[in-house]
Amino acid sequence: MNFLMLLMHDIAENYWRLPAFFFSKMEQRDWNELPIHCLVEIFGRVGVESLVDTIPLVCKYWYDATFYPQCWEQLIFTKSRCLQSSKPPKPILEIDEDSWSDFCLMKPLDYTKYADDSVDKFLQFAIKRSHGLVTTIVFHPESVLKAGQIAWIAQRCPSLKQLVLPSYLSYVINFEVSNSICNCKKLEALQIASLIGLKKTIANISKHCHNFNHLSIYVPWLDADVALAIASQLPHIKTLDLKYSAIERDDLIVILKGCQELEQLDVSKFKGVAGDHEIQELASRIRVFKHEGSRALYSSIIQLS
């Protein structure tokens, strides 16, 4: 309930630009008096688990509100069976020092023992309720997907624009992502933490996702082939997040030369920019360029959604 109250404050003050006293009066009223469009806006920002398991049980008015497809446009998984106490992930595709850092480079050990049907059940229920309106899916970093789920999502979510994948995907599912991207014509942003099948994924994004503008790759090392694929097949990309990936100087230059429309680039693990005039010149057009030693220049969180 406290989480919902905070969301209501945020919507009242920022979304509708309503003064604080409006909300203080609302707190004294029956929650059933809250306009249905306000409820739908709030419910669209909570995690999938709460929207399925908690909100419908509060009262009939809230239960009825969950039938609005707009509640299910953003499917954000805030919990994982792997964790006794799960915290919601950071806002979609946000660059931040603490976001995802504990998960993106984890070794895929013992993940299969956590696999169950919970994610699948939530997905099927939520996507059915959305009537094809899903625009965003954010998996918890430790979510465990089963073979066929990504393909199923791609077929039933024609409006999908943002996809944040778990930190570990099996070999089979990585290639399933590569093949299924073809059906995500409206995809604009992808976050992935694996190099397996990534070149094919990038190639299919280039062919089928004409509005694509944001790629986050969280791997220990970005190899030359992937760097070349990004530069040659995603020349119009606006945001490239390689925050947790080491990258060679030559590969960074390839990306800088190929992606002429970059507005935000994060290569925080790259060293030596300060004394590299070629990289400085190539990156001079980029509005936000983060590299090792650049924190003093860009210390605030960069919202990329």
C-alpha positions as CSV (number, residue, x, y, z in Angstrom):
1,M,0.0,0.0,0.0
2,N,2.8,2.4,0.8
3,F,4.3,1.8,-2.6
4,L,1.0,2.7,-4.3
5,M,0.7,5.8,-2.2
6,L,4.1,7.0,-3.3
7,L,3.2,6.3,-6.9
8,M,0.0,8.3,-6.5
9,H,2.0,11.3,-5.1
10,D,4.3,11.0,-8.1
11,I,1.5,11.0,-10.6
12,A,-0.5,13.7,-8.9
13,E,2.5,16.1,-8.8
14,N,4.4,15.2,-12.0
15,Y,2.0,13.5,-14.4
16,W,-1.0,15.8,-14.0
17,R,0.9,18.6,-12.4
18,L,-1.5,18.8,-9.5
19,P,-0.6,20.6,-6.2
20,A,0.3,18.6,-3.1
21,F,-2.8,19.7,-1.2
22,F,-4.9,17.8,-3.8
23,F,-3.4,14.5,-2.8
24,S,-3.6,15.3,1.0
25,K,-7.3,15.7,0.5
26,M,-7.5,12.5,-1.5
27,E,-5.9,10.5,1.4
28,Q,-8.9,11.4,3.5
29,R,-11.4,10.0,1.0
30,D,-12.5,6.6,0.2
31,W,-10.1,5.0,-2.3
32,N,-13.1,3.9,-4.3
33,E,-13.6,7.6,-5.3
34,L,-10.3,7.6,-7.1
35,P,-11.0,8.0,-10.9
36,I,-10.6,4.8,-12.9
37,H,-8.1,6.4,-15.3
38,C,-5.9,7.4,-12.3
39,L,-6.0,3.8,-11.0
40,V,-5.1,2.4,-14.4
41,E,-2.1,4.8,-14.5
42,I,-0.9,3.6,-11.1
43,F,-1.5,0.0,-11.7
44,G,0.5,0.2,-14.9
45,R,3.6,1.1,-12.9
46,V,3.6,-1.7,-10.3
47,G,5.3,-5.0,-10.8
48,V,3.5,-7.9,-12.6
49,E,3.4,-9.9,-9.4
50,S,1.5,-7.2,-7.5
51,L,-0.9,-6.6,-10.4
52,V,-1.8,-10.3,-10.5
53,D,-1.6,-11.4,-6.8
54,T,-2.3,-8.4,-4.6
55,I,-4.2,-5.5,-6.3
56,P,-7.3,-7.5,-7.4
57,L,-7.8,-8.6,-3.8
58,V,-8.0,-5.1,-2.3
59,C,-11.6,-4.4,-3.4
60,K,-14.0,-5.0,-6.3
61,Y,-13.3,-1.5,-7.7
62,W,-9.6,-2.3,-8.0
63,Y,-10.3,-5.7,-9.3
64,D,-12.4,-4.3,-12.1
65,A,-9.7,-1.7,-12.9
66,T,-7.2,-4.5,-13.6
67,F,-9.3,-5.6,-16.6
68,Y,-8.2,-2.4,-18.4
69,P,-5.6,-3.5,-21.0
70,Q,-3.6,-0.3,-20.3
71,C,-2.7,-1.7,-16.9
72,W,-0.6,-4.3,-18.6
73,E,1.4,-2.2,-21.1
74,Q,4.5,-2.4,-18.9
75,L,5.3,-5.8,-17.5
76,I,8.0,-5.4,-14.9
77,F,9.0,-8.5,-12.9
78,T,10.2,-7.3,-9.5
79,K,10.7,-10.7,-7.8
80,S,12.7,-13.8,-8.3
81,R,12.5,-17.2,-6.8
82,C,16.3,-17.1,-6.5
83,L,16.1,-14.3,-3.9
84,Q,14.4,-14.5,-0.5
85,S,13.9,-10.7,-0.6
86,S,13.8,-9.3,-4.0
87,K,14.1,-5.6,-4.8
88,P,12.6,-4.0,-8.0
89,P,15.1,-3.5,-10.8
90,K,16.0,0.1,-11.6
91,P,13.8,2.0,-14.1
92,I,13.9,0.6,-17.6
93,L,17.3,0.9,-19.3
94,E,18.7,3.4,-16.8
95,I,22.5,3.8,-16.4
96,D,23.4,3.9,-12.8
97,E,26.3,2.8,-10.7
98,D,24.3,0.2,-8.7
99,S,21.8,-0.9,-11.3
100,W,22.3,-4.5,-12.4
101,S,25.9,-4.6,-11.3
102,D,25.3,-7.5,-8.9
103,F,23.7,-9.5,-11.6
104,C,25.0,-8.8,-15.1
105,L,28.2,-10.7,-14.8
106,M,27.1,-13.6,-12.7
107,K,28.1,-17.1,-13.6
108,P,25.3,-19.3,-14.8
109,L,25.7,-21.9,-12.1
110,D,22.8,-23.8,-10.6
111,Y,20.2,-21.6,-12.4
112,T,18.3,-24.6,-13.6
113,K,17.3,-25.7,-10.1
114,Y,15.3,-22.4,-9.8
115,A,13.4,-22.9,-13.0
116,D,9.6,-23.2,-12.4
117,D,6.4,-22.2,-14.1
118,S,5.9,-18.9,-12.2
119,V,7.3,-16.6,-14.8
120,D,5.5,-18.5,-17.6
121,K,2.1,-18.2,-15.7
122,F,2.5,-14.5,-15.0
123,L,3.5,-13.9,-18.6
124,Q,0.5,-15.8,-20.1
125,F,-1.9,-14.1,-17.7
126,A,-0.5,-10.6,-18.2
127,I,-0.2,-10.8,-22.0
128,K,-3.7,-12.1,-22.3
129,R,-5.0,-9.2,-20.2
130,S,-3.1,-6.7,-22.3
131,H,-4.9,-7.6,-25.6
132,G,-1.6,-7.0,-27.5
133,L,-0.8,-3.6,-25.9
134,V,2.4,-4.7,-24.1
135,T,5.1,-2.2,-24.9
136,T,7.7,-3.0,-22.2
137,I,8.9,-6.2,-20.6
138,V,11.5,-6.0,-17.9
139,F,12.6,-9.4,-16.4
140,H,14.2,-9.5,-13.0
141,P,18.0,-10.1,-13.5
142,E,17.6,-13.6,-11.9
143,S,14.5,-14.6,-13.8
144,V,14.9,-18.1,-15.4
145,L,13.2,-18.4,-18.8
146,K,12.2,-21.6,-20.5
147,A,12.7,-22.5,-24.1
148,G,9.9,-21.1,-26.2
149,Q,8.9,-18.2,-24.0
150,I,10.7,-15.5,-26.0
151,A,9.2,-16.7,-29.2
152,W,5.8,-16.8,-27.6
153,I,6.2,-13.2,-26.4
154,A,7.4,-12.0,-29.8
155,Q,4.3,-13.5,-31.5
156,R,1.8,-12.1,-29.0
157,C,3.3,-8.6,-28.3
158,P,3.3,-6.8,-31.6
159,S,3.7,-3.4,-29.9
160,L,6.7,-4.4,-27.8
161,K,9.2,-1.5,-27.7
162,Q,11.5,-2.3,-24.8
163,L,12.9,-5.6,-23.7
164,V,15.2,-6.1,-20.7
165,L,16.4,-9.7,-20.5
166,P,17.6,-11.6,-17.4
167,S,21.3,-11.8,-16.7
168,Y,21.6,-15.4,-17.7
169,L,20.0,-17.1,-20.8
170,S,20.7,-20.6,-21.8
171,Y,22.4,-21.4,-25.1
172,V,19.1,-22.3,-26.7
173,I,17.2,-19.2,-25.5
174,N,20.0,-16.9,-26.8
175,F,19.4,-18.1,-30.3
176,E,15.7,-18.0,-29.7
177,V,16.1,-14.3,-29.0
178,S,18.0,-13.9,-32.2
179,N,15.3,-15.5,-34.3
180,S,12.3,-14.0,-32.5
181,I,13.5,-10.4,-32.9
182,C,12.3,-10.6,-36.4
183,N,8.7,-10.4,-35.1
184,C,9.4,-7.4,-32.9
185,K,9.0,-4.8,-35.6
186,K,8.4,-1.9,-33.2
187,L,11.3,-2.7,-30.8
188,E,13.3,0.4,-29.8
189,A,15.5,-0.8,-26.9
190,L,17.1,-4.1,-25.9
191,Q,19.2,-5.0,-22.8
192,I,21.1,-8.3,-23.0
193,A,23.9,-9.9,-21.1
194,S,25.3,-12.5,-23.5
195,L,27.4,-12.6,-26.7
196,I,25.8,-15.9,-27.8
197,G,23.9,-15.3,-31.0
198,L,24.3,-11.5,-30.6
199,K,25.7,-10.9,-34.1
200,K,22.6,-12.5,-35.5
201,T,20.4,-10.6,-33.1
202,I,21.9,-7.3,-34.3
203,A,21.6,-8.3,-37.9
204,N,17.9,-9.0,-37.4
205,I,17.3,-5.8,-35.5
206,S,18.9,-3.9,-38.4
207,K,16.6,-5.6,-40.9
208,H,13.3,-5.6,-39.0
209,C,13.3,-3.0,-36.2
210,H,13.5,0.3,-38.0
211,N,12.8,2.4,-34.8
212,F,15.6,0.7,-32.8
213,N,17.7,3.3,-31.0
214,H,19.0,1.8,-27.7
215,L,21.3,-1.2,-27.0
216,S,22.7,-2.3,-23.7
217,I,25.2,-5.1,-23.7
218,Y,26.4,-6.3,-20.2
219,V,29.2,-8.8,-20.8
220,P,32.7,-9.0,-19.4
221,W,34.3,-8.4,-22.8
222,L,33.0,-7.0,-26.1
223,D,34.7,-8.8,-28.9
224,A,35.7,-7.3,-32.2
225,D,33.1,-9.1,-34.3
226,V,30.2,-7.7,-32.2
227,A,31.8,-4.2,-32.3
228,L,31.9,-4.4,-36.0
229,A,28.3,-5.6,-36.2
230,I,27.1,-2.7,-34.1
231,A,29.0,-0.2,-36.2
232,S,28.0,-1.6,-39.6
233,Q,24.4,-2.7,-38.9
234,L,23.2,-0.1,-36.3
235,P,24.6,3.1,-37.7
236,H,21.6,5.1,-36.5
237,I,21.6,4.0,-32.9
238,K,21.3,6.8,-30.4
239,T,22.3,5.1,-27.1
240,L,24.9,2.4,-26.6
241,D,25.5,1.1,-23.1
242,L,28.6,-1.0,-22.6
243,K,29.1,0.0,-19.0
244,Y,30.2,-3.3,-17.7
245,S,32.1,-4.5,-20.8
246,A,35.8,-4.1,-21.4
247,I,36.6,-3.0,-25.0
248,E,39.7,-2.7,-27.1
249,R,40.7,0.8,-28.3
250,D,40.4,-0.2,-32.0
251,D,37.0,-1.7,-31.5
252,L,35.8,1.5,-29.8
253,I,37.1,3.5,-32.7
254,V,35.2,1.2,-35.1
255,I,32.0,1.9,-33.2
256,L,32.6,5.7,-33.0
257,K,33.2,5.8,-36.8
258,G,30.3,3.6,-37.7
259,C,27.6,5.0,-35.3
260,Q,27.6,8.6,-36.4
261,E,24.3,9.5,-34.7
262,L,25.2,8.4,-31.2
263,E,23.9,10.7,-28.5
264,Q,24.9,8.7,-25.4
265,L,27.7,6.2,-25.0
266,D,28.9,4.5,-21.9
267,V,32.2,2.6,-22.0
268,S,33.1,3.1,-18.3
269,K,35.7,0.3,-18.3
270,F,37.7,1.9,-21.1
271,K,40.9,3.6,-20.0
272,G,43.0,6.1,-21.7
273,V,40.5,8.5,-23.3
274,A,42.2,11.5,-21.7
275,G,45.3,11.1,-23.7
276,D,43.8,9.8,-26.9
277,H,43.2,12.6,-29.3
278,E,41.6,10.4,-32.0
279,I,38.9,9.1,-29.7
280,Q,38.4,12.5,-28.2
281,E,37.7,14.0,-31.6
282,L,35.4,11.1,-32.7
283,A,33.5,11.3,-29.5
284,S,33.2,15.1,-29.5
285,R,29.8,15.0,-31.2
286,I,28.3,12.7,-28.5
287,R,26.2,14.5,-26.0
288,V,27.0,12.2,-23.1
289,F,30.2,10.1,-23.3
290,K,31.0,8.1,-20.1
291,H,34.4,6.5,-19.8
292,E,36.9,5.8,-16.9
293,G,37.6,9.1,-15.2
294,S,34.6,10.9,-16.6
295,R,32.5,10.7,-13.5
296,A,33.3,14.3,-12.5
297,L,31.8,15.4,-15.8
298,Y,28.7,13.2,-15.8
299,S,27.9,12.3,-12.2
300,S,24.1,12.3,-12.4
301,I,22.0,9.4,-13.4
302,I,21.3,9.3,-17.1
303,Q,17.7,8.3,-18.0
304,L,17.6,6.4,-21.2
305,S,14.0,5.2,-21.4
